[in-house]
Amino acid sequence: MTRTMVRVVLAAVAAGTVALVSGSAFAADAVKGKADFMKYGCWQCHGTEGQGSAITSAGKVLAPDPMPLETFIAFVRSTDRAMPPYSEKVLPNEDLADMHAYLSTIPKPKDYKSIPLLNQ
């Protein structure tokens, strides 16, 4: 590993983010991710499918098309908004990768024009 790669890894660890070095990444499991999304209580603000909250603006929309995994993990670790930051001790990177995989499986809603009842 070169000095530059070591610096990148150390900077990523210090920032609490995931460094994808030499093409390595988490082997994410969407089924486990859905279970973790429920287990950690993410659904309470973000909805069971990451659709966000219609009642309060606290739960932002996460799916479909979630932000990139690295951005997702960095945000969860360092957010200063309504959501408290979660350390890796509380919410491991592997679980976040699984949650991201789950959010990535959620399809986009149908176009309202494709629903006959709404076009009458």
KAGI-V27507 format. One line per field, one symbol per residue. ss: DSSP state (H for helix, E for strand, L for the rest). psi: psi as a letter, one per 20 degrees, with the letter a starting at -180 (. if undefined). burial: # if it has 16 or more other C-alpha atoms within 10 Angstrom, else .. A space follows every 10 residues. Layout:
ss: ???
psi: ???
burial: ???
This chain:
ss: LLHHHHHHHH HHHHHLLLLL LLLLLLLLLH HHHHHHHHHL LLHHHHLLLL LLLLLLLLLL LLLLLLLLHH HHHHHHHHLL LLLLLLLLLL LLHHHHHHHH HHHHHLLLLL LHHHLHHHHL
psi: prhghggggh ggghikrppn pkjqrqnqoh ghhgghhggi jhhhhiqikk irphgqjhnq phqrmqrqgg ggggghhjqk bhpqqprhhg nqhghhhggg gghiipqqqq phiioghij.
burial: ........#. .....####. .......### .###.##... .##.###### ###.....## ####.#..## .#######.. ....##.#.. #.######## ######.... ..........
